[in-house]
Amino acid sequence: QIWCHLLTMFPVVVATLASLGHRDSMVTHTTAGQVMDSVEVLYNNDGENLWAVQSPYHDRATAVTESDIRGSVNDVAGVADVDLICPFHNVPWWDSKLEPPSAHRNWYDSTFNFTWGSGGSQLDFVLKGGDFIGVFANQSKQTGQIPFVAFRLNDGQMCSHPPVPDNDTSPINNDHQFDRMSQFWWEHRSNKSVILGLQQSTPVGWQPCCWGWGGRNCSCPTSGCELSWLSSTVRNRIAALVGEVAQLYAARGLGGIELDFQRGLDYFPPNTPTSTRRAIMHDFLRSIRVQMDAVSTALGVDQMALGLRLTPTWSVLQSQGLDEIATLVAPVAKGGDGITYLNWAIFFYAIQPFDTEFASVVAATPTGTPYFYEVSSWVGTGPQVASCSRGPKVRITKEELYTTALIARAYGAHGVSAFNFIYTRPFYDFPCEFEINMPYSEPLFGALGATKNETFLHCCADQFYRLSPTSDPGYNGQIPAGGLVVGGTSPKSLHLFATPPTGGWQKVGQLRLLTKVPIHPNDLRVELNGHVLSPRSNSSSLYGDGSQAKLALWNASLWAAWDVPSTAPKLGNNTVTVSLQNASAAAFISPPMVPRGPLNNTNLGSSAYLHTYKHFSNATEGALACQSECDSDEHCTGYTYVVPNTGHGDERCCHHADLGCPVPSVGCVSGSKIPLPCDPSGGDVSILKLELSLPVSSNF
């Protein structure tokens, strides 16, 4: 179906498909595989830095200009081999003939009764006559980088915020709905064959109250904004737009296209047979490969690479119909999809490969396939801050960046990819985040470039291994979101993959544990590969705190540390076991009781599994109603009512399964269903983080 549709869309493809048939590319120039052989760092120039991030070349209060685009490319000159730009968040940011920007502007303004204000976004740049992709590609080539385009195929963020004029000056990052809310989605938002949420067993679609409660109560999940890949209309539209970009920019140096299946993860309703998912995805990908090769052949240019940004989690791959990796990367002539490379990525935060299913998916990948492992500027969020509904961002360090690259290469990766990498610069979604993420610093571009130097990684880079919980979609780590509970006489085991430096480890390292409440290291027995570790009196990091935000650091009393002799770690899988040293260890833990409440200006230090949205006349009424909701929910142990207009987002009631400890938070009202200690483990130790520092350089 997709191929038939494309034959009506692209004259170049029509002219060459007859000679191509279903064979691989017939171009006589450099193949995509040959291009990727020399690539070690992919850099996703997300486009966010051209709008929402304060940078040396762009003031976030001003419009995007050509110099901003070139400046963002210059950021990684000499660092990245491939630079990717993202010109599609469901609205094309190029001079599309299929969905012209001017038509989109006219539709948007007439639909929402706005007057175009000649705003400053990337799409506005195109509307003013600029060539967003073209400028990017030109500067990439001038700085020795290969320009790629990344397509977010099904990003549900597009309708999660109300529409605003394109020149809106609100301090809140509203995702610029002008750039992201397509006419296609708007006209199909109630079409069951197109909208994923409407295909669920209990249909859930988008509703106007997603943009403002107005006294109504409704749920607006991401699936109400996502598109269903069961719809040929959806697939044909995306394939046509991808083909249009290839046709417009192949002759201008575009080296490849990456299809992003990571933002978001859902493509099919739950009851879709696995065979159907696979067949649809193989057909979709194969059609794009064929039309890209048809364009290259007709224009007489090098074959463009086709990559996939995927989650290293089998359950996600299976749900997307992308779990037959060998078929994905096989040539079209041999029944495959012709994918050039794979980019394995966690949704948001940087997670090291051993805490994912990376090793397993790599084992299923045919030899010779180029693949990369993704890093980010963030590894998680810090402790809850009273002044903001969001915790400060914990930043990746150069030691963790080096170690992640070393591990990825040990698994056979060509190198690393970097996504959301520039957010150590001033950036915020909500105004309160600006202050809590201070101080800011320049991104680790130099360290990113050093990941290409394998000699340096093996001989001289200090090593840092980490396990920590995160709520990223599609990620199931070894430490649960609420912490890993250690109690009784049964030890808990955690696993890390380590790579020794040249000559082996020679220095004493450190293992640190972050726990929910303070505990003395003598009260835990910690072993690494059977070596019993000795407690340290100083639990601070061996590498210092670097450029971390001040509020991203936990209280020192929550850390405990042990010496790691150089003979304890080993190449490959390492096992850390933790157990209570004796029964008296629990005496160190006296978690506070959480009363029934309501407790004003208080939040619970645990994540919520359910949010309900209702409007109340005052905070007392809302808090009591939220308390009543929790009472009626068998899974709820505690509640938090969010008072509107207090900087914590929309008015809502949050249901907590784990009873987190109370933390000050102006604008939140919380309590327990029944008075209980806030540590649900009842006196056992809850581990929140594990850090293993193995210094290599002469600094130690």
Secondary structure, 3 states (H helix, E strand, C coil): CHHHHHHCCCHHHHHHHHHHCCCCCCCCCCCHHHHHHCCCEEEEECCHHHCCCCECCECCCCCCCHHHHHHHHHCCCCCCCEEEECCECCCECCCCCCCCHHHHHHHHHHHHCCCCCCCCCHHHHHHCCCCHHHHHHHHHHHCCCEEEEEEECCCHHHHCCCCCCCCCCCCCCCCCHHHHCCHHHHHHCCCCCCEHHHHCCCCCCCCHHHHCCCCCCCCCCHHHCCECCCCHHHHHHHHHHHHHHHHHHHHHCCCEEEEECCCCCCCCCCCCCHHHHHHHHHHHHHHHHHHHHHHHHHHCCCCCEEEEEECCCHHHHHHHCCCCHHHHHCCHHHCCCCCCEEEECCCCCCCCHHHCCHHHHHHCCCCCCCEEEEECCEEEECCCCCCCCCCCEEECCHHHHHHHHHHHHHCCCCEEEECCCCCCCCCCCCHHHHHHCCCCCCCCHHHHHHCCCHHHHHHCCCEEEEECCCCCCCCCCCCCCCCEEECCCCCEEEEEEECCCCCCCCCCEEEEEEECCCCCHHHEEEEECCEECEEECCCCCCCCCCCCCHHHCCCHHHEEEEEECCCCCCCEEEEEEEEECCHHHHHHCCCCEECCCCEEEEEECCCEEEEECCCCCCHHHHHHHHHHHHHHCCCCCEEEEECCCCCCCCCEEEEECCCCCEEEEEEEEEEECCCEECCCCCCCEEEEEEEEEECCCCCC
